[in-house]
Amino acid sequence: MPEKKEKEKEKDREKKKKRQPPNSALQALAVTTTIGVEMAVSVLLGYYGGRYLDGRFATGPWFLLAGVLVGLAVGVVGVYKTLMGFFERE
């Protein structure tokens, strides 16, 4: 008897979850913020890393440019993974 009541309660909880509309505005805001932060952090790390290496080896802007491009590529891959994870949950 107690097992049946627990199963019924669990089914009721699942039905309530299905009835509730997803909070799409907050989810969209979270994904947008995540994308912006991922891109900014990766490009800034590439910039400052390249700038440091240019100063260390006196190579001009070459490491800086390479760092920014690598940071941009890493950011794009991170955004892709974030979006794929977001769309899998829906």
N, C-alpha and C positions, 0 to 999 in steps of 0.2 A: 503493500500500500504506500509506504513513504516514497518508494522509488517512482511510482506513477505520478505522485504529486510533484516531485522534483522535475521529472521529465516535462510535465505540463507547464510548470513555471518557466523552465528553460525555453520551451516553445513560445510561450507568451513574450518572453524577453526578445527572442529573435524576431517575432512579428512586430514588436514595437520599434526595433531597430530598423526594420525594413520600411516602416511607415514614415519615419522621420526623414525629411529631405536633407540631403547633404548640405553642409554649410559651405557652399561653393565660393562665396566671396572671400571668406577667410582662407580657404585653401588656395585660391588664386593669389591672394596677397602673400601667403607664405612661400609659394613657389617663386613668385616674382622677386621677393626679397632674397631668397636663396640664390637665384640666378645672378642677381646683381652683386651679391657679396662674393660668390665664387669667382666671377669675372674680375672684380676689382682686386681681390686678394692675390689671385694668380698673376695678373699683369703687374701689380705693384711689387710682388716678390721678384719677378723677372727683371723689372726695372732696377730695383735696388741691388739685386745680385749682380747684374751686368755692370752697373755703375761701380760697384766695389771692385769687381775684377778689372775693369778698365783703369781704375786708379792704382790697383796693385801691379798690373803689368804694363801700364802706360801704352795702351793699344788704341786710344781714341774711342770713338763711339761704337766699336764693333761688338764688344760683349754686351753693351747696353741694348743695341738693336736685337742681337740674338736672344738676350734674356726676355725682352718684351715679346718677341715672336713666340718663343717657347712658352711663356706665360699665357699668351693668347691661345695657343693650341691646347694647353692643359686646361684652361678655362672652358673652351668649347667642348672638350671631352667631358669635363665635369658637368656642364649644363646638359649635355646629351644624356648622361647617366641619371641625372636628377629628373629630367623629363620622362625618361623611360620608366623610372620607378614610380613617378606620380601617375602615369597613365595605366600602369599595371594594377594599381590599387583601386582604380575606378571601375 
